[in-house]
Amino acid sequence: MTWFDIVGSLAGTFTTISFIPQVVKTWRSGCAEDLSLFMFALFSAGVLLWLIYGIALHSLPIMLANGITLVLALSILLLKIRHLLRRPFS
């Protein structure tokens, strides 16, 4: 493993782990009202593109970090959509 792989792996680990508290909090509270649907949709699309980029480069750190981050971001996005669908219309 090269120095760049180690740095990439650490960066991916830190940024991926940072999503776990938000997923847990949103899941437990059942509330996603304050989360921006547009932001998480754009973020998820960007992470998907990073994943595709990592696959094209055959870069394991990029693929792992963005694959896991995409799952976490999509979890939050789905919880947000579920919250919107449950909300009564005014």
C-alpha positions as semicolon CSV with decimal commas, in nm:
position;residue;x (nm);y (nm);z (nm)
1;M;0,000;0,000;0,000
2;T;0,143;0,338;-0,101
3;W;0,148;0,658;0,103
4;F;-0,131;0,795;-0,118
5;D;-0,344;0,485;-0,057
6;I;-0,302;0,531;0,319
7;V;-0,399;0,899;0,301
8;G;-0,695;0,816;0,075
9;S;-0,806;0,536;0,304
10;L;-0,791;0,761;0,612
11;A;-0,977;1,042;0,436
12;G;-1,244;0,800;0,317
13;T;-1,277;0,643;0,660
14;F;-1,318;0,976;0,837
15;T;-1,570;1,120;0,590
16;T;-1,768;0,796;0,579
17;I;-1,781;0,756;0,958
18;S;-1,904;1,114;0,988
19;F;-2,239;1,010;0,837
20;I;-2,312;0,735;1,088
21;P;-2,431;0,965;1,373
22;Q;-2,675;1,141;1,138
23;V;-2,817;0,813;1,009
24;V;-2,859;0,680;1,365
25;K;-3,015;1,006;1,491
26;T;-3,256;1,029;1,200
27;W;-3,351;0,662;1,231
28;R;-3,409;0,678;1,608
29;S;-3,598;1,007;1,609
30;G;-3,798;0,929;1,298
31;C;-3,765;1,297;1,218
32;A;-3,594;1,427;0,908
33;E;-3,776;1,757;0,887
34;D;-3,467;1,978;0,920
35;L;-3,267;1,789;0,658
36;S;-3,249;1,930;0,308
37;L;-3,389;1,690;0,049
38;F;-3,218;1,878;-0,235
39;M;-2,880;1,876;-0,057
40;F;-2,889;1,501;0,013
41;A;-3,007;1,427;-0,342
42;L;-2,720;1,630;-0,489
43;F;-2,473;1,485;-0,242
44;S;-2,581;1,129;-0,322
45;A;-2,544;1,197;-0,695
46;G;-2,197;1,339;-0,636
47;V;-2,092;1,039;-0,426
48;L;-2,224;0,807;-0,698
49;L;-2,005;0,989;-0,950
50;W;-1,704;0,957;-0,715
51;L;-1,778;0,584;-0,690
52;I;-1,786;0,552;-1,069
53;Y;-1,460;0,750;-1,086
54;G;-1,300;0,514;-0,831
55;I;-1,415;0,211;-1,027
56;A;-1,269;0,359;-1,347
57;L;-0,935;0,415;-1,171
58;H;-0,945;0,078;-0,993
59;S;-0,885;0,270;-0,670
60;L;-0,994;0,061;-0,374
61;P;-0,989;0,352;-0,122
62;I;-1,214;0,564;-0,346
63;M;-1,447;0,273;-0,422
64;L;-1,485;0,162;-0,060
65;A;-1,528;0,505;0,091
66;N;-1,778;0,624;-0,166
67;G;-1,966;0,294;-0,182
68;I;-2,025;0,298;0,194
69;T;-2,092;0,674;0,199
70;L;-2,347;0,630;-0,080
71;V;-2,534;0,367;0,123
72;L;-2,538;0,596;0,429
73;A;-2,640;0,906;0,230
74;L;-2,915;0,714;0,051
75;S;-3,038;0,588;0,389
76;I;-3,077;0,947;0,507
77;L;-3,236;1,047;0,176
78;L;-3,490;0,764;0,200
79;L;-3,571;0,854;0,561
80;K;-3,627;1,214;0,448
81;I;-3,857;1,104;0,165
82;R;-4,046;0,874;0,402
83;H;-4,088;1,167;0,641
84;L;-4,224;1,386;0,360
85;L;-4,473;1,119;0,254
86;R;-4,604;1,075;0,609
87;R;-4,655;1,448;0,663
88;P;-5,016;1,557;0,635
89;F;-5,090;1,799;0,354
90;S;-5,215;2,143;0,453
